[in-house]
Amino acid sequence: MKHVNVGFAFCGSFCTLSNAMEALERVASQYGDVTPIVSERTAATDTRFGNAHDFMREMERICDRRVIDSVKKAEPLGPKKLLDIMVICPCTGNTLAKLAAGVTDSSVTMAAKAHLRNGRPLVLAISTNDALAGSAKNIGELMARKQIYFVPFRQDDPVKKPTSAVADFSLVPDTIAAALQGEQLQPVLLGPV
């Protein structure tokens, strides 16, 4: 298998960080060379789902390298062409909106912008309570862009949270493999669990 440099970014969907960490483990075991990236909010926020410092230390353990946690540290990813592919997992509605609008005010959005300038694939694993409401237009906008691929997703609780959707994080490695071939893993919209 060809050597692949993967960027793996985490945003603040705190309830899915443990699942995203499992996806990171699978990606690191498959590709080996993974650079962890976290949004400033994720790096600084302790929640009922875990301590930010503990999440970051675990990312560094898995990847055997320091976490990129600032715009300044993320910017060189593009000019130095450090990544072959980048994943944002979880990708929040806030980050979807910023990517759709070209806003680069966080470490994750700067890393994505810097990476995309090289014409290389960006994989999004969404996790947002408004995927089928306010974020729907941003998902559509990003689906239409070259080099952006989505980890297949589904409604996570159609009865209690009818507009919420979450990617199937177990499909992150398969989505990476497809994106590296210039293909969107199908189906993008998954049925109920």
C-alpha positions in Angstrom: 0.0 0.0 0.0 1.2 3.5 -0.9 2.2 5.7 2.1 -0.6 8.1 3.0 -0.3 11.1 5.3 -3.7 11.7 7.0 -4.8 14.7 8.9 -7.5 13.9 11.4 -9.4 16.8 12.9 -11.8 16.9 15.8 -14.5 19.5 16.3 -16.8 20.1 19.3 -19.5 17.5 19.0 -18.5 16.4 22.4 -21.0 13.5 22.7 -19.3 11.8 19.7 -15.7 12.3 20.6 -15.3 8.8 22.0 -16.6 7.3 18.8 -14.4 9.7 16.8 -11.4 8.5 18.9 -12.2 4.9 17.9 -12.2 6.0 14.2 -8.9 7.7 14.8 -7.5 4.4 16.2 -8.7 2.5 13.0 -7.3 5.1 10.7 -3.9 5.2 12.5 -3.7 1.4 12.4 -4.4 1.3 8.7 -2.4 4.3 7.6 0.2 4.8 10.3 1.1 8.5 9.6 -1.7 10.5 11.1 -1.6 14.2 12.3 -4.1 15.1 15.0 -5.9 18.5 14.8 -8.4 19.9 17.2 -10.5 23.0 17.2 -9.6 25.5 19.9 -13.0 24.9 21.5 -12.4 21.2 21.7 -8.9 21.7 23.1 -10.2 23.9 25.9 -13.6 22.5 26.9 -14.1 19.9 29.6 -17.6 18.4 29.4 -19.6 15.6 30.9 -18.3 13.4 28.1 -14.6 13.9 29.1 -11.7 16.1 30.0 -10.2 18.0 27.0 -6.7 17.4 28.2 -7.3 13.7 28.4 -8.7 13.6 24.8 -5.7 15.5 23.5 -3.2 13.2 25.3 -5.0 10.2 23.9 -4.9 11.6 20.3 -1.1 12.2 20.7 -0.6 8.7 22.0 -2.5 7.2 19.1 -0.7 9.3 16.5 2.6 9.6 18.2 2.8 13.3 17.5 1.7 16.6 19.0 -1.8 17.9 18.4 -2.2 20.9 16.1 -4.5 23.2 18.1 -4.1 26.7 16.7 -4.5 28.6 13.4 -0.8 29.4 13.4 0.1 25.7 13.7 -2.5 24.6 11.1 -1.6 27.1 8.3 1.7 25.4 7.2 -0.2 22.2 6.3 -1.0 23.6 2.9 2.2 25.4 1.8 4.3 22.4 3.0 1.9 19.9 1.4 2.0 17.8 4.6 -1.2 15.8 4.1 -2.5 13.5 1.3 -6.0 13.5 2.8 -7.7 15.2 5.7 -10.7 14.1 7.8 -12.9 16.2 10.1 -14.5 13.8 12.5 -16.8 14.9 14.1 -17.7 17.8 11.8 -20.2 20.1 13.5 -22.8 22.2 11.9 -20.7 25.3 12.9 -17.7 23.9 11.0 -19.9 22.9 8.0 -21.2 26.5 7.8 -17.6 27.9 8.0 -16.4 25.6 5.3 -19.3 26.4 3.0 -18.7 30.2 3.5 -14.9 30.0 3.3 -14.4 31.1 6.9 -11.0 30.1 8.4 -11.1 31.4 12.0 -10.2 28.1 13.7 -7.4 25.6 13.6 -9.7 23.0 11.9 -11.0 25.4 9.2 -7.6 26.8 8.6 -6.2 23.2 8.2 -9.0 22.4 5.8 -8.4 25.5 3.7 -4.7 25.0 3.7 -5.1 21.4 2.7 -7.7 22.0 0.0 -5.5 24.5 -1.8 -3.4 21.5 -2.9 -6.4 19.9 -4.6 -6.4 17.0 -2.2 -9.4 15.3 -0.6 -11.2 16.4 2.5 -13.5 13.9 4.2 -16.3 15.2 6.5 -18.0 13.0 9.2 -20.9 15.1 10.2 -22.5 15.2 13.6 -25.0 18.0 14.0 -28.5 18.4 15.5 -29.6 20.6 12.5 -28.4 18.5 9.5 -31.9 18.4 8.1 -32.6 22.0 9.0 -30.1 24.9 9.2 -27.1 22.9 8.2 -28.8 21.2 5.2 -27.9 24.0 2.8 -24.3 23.8 3.9 -24.2 20.0 3.4 -25.6 20.5 -0.1 -23.1 23.2 -0.9 -20.2 21.1 0.3 -21.4 18.0 -1.5 -21.3 19.9 -4.8 -17.6 20.8 -4.4 -14.7 19.0 -5.8 -12.4 17.2 -3.4 -15.0 17.1 -0.5 -16.3 13.7 0.5 -18.8 12.7 3.2 -18.7 9.7 5.5 -22.1 8.1 5.0 -24.6 9.4 7.6 -28.1 8.9 9.0 -30.6 10.4 11.3 -29.5 9.3 14.8 -32.9 9.7 16.5 -35.7 10.5 14.0 -38.4 10.6 16.7 -36.8 12.7 19.4 -34.3 14.7 17.2 -35.8 14.7 13.7 -33.3 17.1 12.2 -30.2 15.5 13.7 -27.8 13.4 11.7 -24.5 11.6 12.5 -22.0 9.9 10.2 -21.3 6.2 10.7 -17.8 6.7 12.1 -17.0 3.0 11.5 -17.0 3.9 7.8 -14.3 6.6 8.1 -11.5 4.2 6.8 -13.6 3.1 3.8 -14.5 6.7 3.0 -10.8 7.7 3.1 -10.0 4.8 0.7 -12.7 5.8 -1.7 -11.8 9.6 -1.5 -8.2 8.8 -2.3 -9.5 7.2 -5.6 -11.7 10.3 -6.2 -14.9 8.5 -5.4 -17.7 9.2 -2.9 -18.5 6.1 -0.8 -22.1 5.1 -1.4 -24.7 5.2 -0.2 -24.2 8.6 1.4 -27.6 8.5 3.1 -28.0 5.5 5.3 -31.2 3.9 6.6 -32.1 3.4 10.2 -29.8 1.3 12.4 
